[in-house]
Amino acid sequence: MSPDQLIPSAPDPRSWEYADEFVALSPEVSAAREAALAGEWSPVGTGTAALLTLLTRAINAHTVVEIGTDAGVTGLSLLQGMDRKGVLTSIDAESDRQAAARVAFESAGMRSNQFRLIAGMPLDVLPKLRDGAYDLVLVNGDRLEYVEYVSQALRLLRHGGMVVVNDALAENRIADPDNEDDETLIIRETLDSIEETEEFMPVLLPVGSGLLLAIKE
């Protein structure tokens, strides 16, 4: 058998679609996603939402920060993996996204003490949050500020906590060496900074538009 025959073939588009849709969205997250699409936003897809729920459940997350509210889709996905005593802090400068998130959370039966929505520029808000107090930080805001967000996440996370960077493959632009637009360059710099940080143990997953996960050791 040749070496090439030992290497499994990469999934084709049908397999990727099958994997992405394998876990159905809860009715609540599905409704939030439909509302976001109706508002002409671009919420995360089914596979990403399902993985966020699994991650908060897997690490027993009680305190979570999300940067970029995503009209409630990511926040609700995170909350559904947390226990009822957990608290999500969601930061976004756009009040309409936060208003949509509040509707999504309340429609899903989340209590007001399970989430706090902070309207403001993330780089103004994040330094005010407590060091080492969070189990998970989701980076999903302004792509041009990703490097700074990850730097703040390292400070905010407890040891054993996790940073999750959404859009880490930038819709296939990261793997294109000829693509040097601003967002692509910044996301590449973000990935490099995580890989080079000794405190992080990372993995890059081709879920949605790419998710980079890193545990703070």
N, C-alpha and C positions, 0 to 999 in steps of 0.2 A: 504494500500500500504506500502510495507516495505521500510526502508531507502535506501536500495540498488537500488530499482526501481526509486528513485528520482534522482539518479546520472546518468547523460547522459553517454552513452558509448563513449569511446575514438575513434577518427577516425581511420579507418583501413588504410593500405598502399594505397588502391585505392583512398580513400578520400584525403590523404595527397598529392598524385600525382595530383589529380584533382585540389586541392587548389593551388598547386605550379605552375601549368600551366594555371590557370584561366585567368590571364592577359597576353596576348601575348606580347613578346618583340617588341619594335619598330624595323624596318628594320636596323637602324643604330647600335643599341645595339646588335641585332642578328648577324650582320656582324662582330662586334668587338669580340663577344663571339666565333664565328666560327674561327676567326683568332687566338684567344688565344688558343683554343683547338688544332688547327693545329700546333701551336708552342709548344705543349706539356705542356702548363700551365693548371692550374685548376681554371678557372674563377668562379665567383658566379653564381648560377642558376637563373632561370626565376623569381621565387617568390621573391628572395632577390633583384634582380635588380628592379623589379616593386615596391617593398616597398621603396627602396632608392629614387626613383623618387617621390613617394607619400609623403615621409617625407619632402624632400626639398620644395615641393609645399605647404604642409600643414603648415610649419612654416615660409613660405615666406623667405627662406634662400638666403642671398646675398653673404655671405662669408663662404666658406666651406674648411676644410682641410681633405684630405684623407691620411692615413699612409699606404703605400702599394698601388702601382699603378694598379695592377690587369690587366695590359695590356690594360687599357682603358675601361673595361666593367663597373666597379663601377663608375669611373669618369664620363663616358658618361651618366650613369643612374642618377647620382646626377645632372649633368648639365641640363638634360632634364626637371627636376622639378624646376629649377631656372629661374629667368627672364634673359633677355639678358644683363643686367647690372651686374649680379652676377659674382663672380670670384671663381674658384676652384684652390686650392693649393694642388698639388699632390707630395708626397715625396716618393722616393724609391732609394735604393742604386744600383739597377740593371738597367743599362742604356738601355738594350734591351727591358725591360718592358715599360720604358718611351718612347722609340722610337715607340713601338707598340701603345701606348696611343696617341701619337701625330698624327699618321696616322688615328686612329679611330676618334679623335676629328675633325681633318680637313676634313675627308671624310663625317662627319655628318654636316658640315657647321658651326662649331664653330669658332668664330673669335679668333685671337691670344690673345686678351686682356680679353678673358673669362677664361683663364686658365694659370697657370704657373707650369711648371714641374721642380722640384728641385731634382737633382741627389745628393744623399748623405745619410749618415746614419741618420735615423730619430732622434735618440737621440742627434745628433750633430746639426740638423736643427731646431727642435721644440723649443728649448730654445731661438732662435733668433726671433721667431714670437711674435706678440704683445699680451699682456694680455687682456682678455675680448673682443677680436675683432672679434670673430667668432660665427656663428650661429649653425654650426654643425661640429663635428669632427668624421670621420669614422676611427675606429681602425681595420686595416686589414693587418698588416705587420708581422714581426717576432713574432710568438706566445710567444717566451721566453722573449720578452720585453713588453708584454701587460700591466703589472702592471705600468711600467714607462710611457707608452703611455697614459694610463688613467689619471695618475697624471698630465701629461702635458695638457691633454684635459681639466681637471678641471680649470686650469689656463687660458687656451686660450678662453674658452667659455664665452659668455655674460650670464647674468642672463636670464633664459628662453631658453637658447641654449641647444642643445642635443648632447650627445655622443652616438655613435652606435658602438657596438663591434661585429664584425663578427666572425663566428665559435665558438660561445659561448657555444655550446653543444659538440664541439670537436668530431663530428661524433659518437655521442652516448657514448663517453668515460666518460663525466662528471658525468652522472647518475650511472656509475658503481663504487661502492665504493672500489672495489678491484684494480681498475686501478690507478697506481701511476707513470705513465711515466712523464717525465719532463714537456712536453707541457700541459698535463692534470692538473698537480699540479699547474702550473702557471696560467692557465685559471681559475681554481677554486679559486685561490688567487685573481685574478682580479675580479671575480664576488663577492667575499666576500668583497673586498675593496670598490666596488661601493655600495653594500648594506649597508655597515657600514658608508659611508660618508653622513653626515647629509644634505649636500647641494644637493645630488642627489636623485631624485625620479625615481626608476628603474622599469622596467618590462622585463621579459625574454620571448621571443617568439620562438616557434619551427618552424621557417621559415628557409629553407635551412638547414645549419648545426648549426642553432641557432643564433638568433640576440638578444643581450641585448641592450635595449634603456634606457637612463636615461636623465631626464631633470635637468638642474642645476637651483635650486630654488634661 
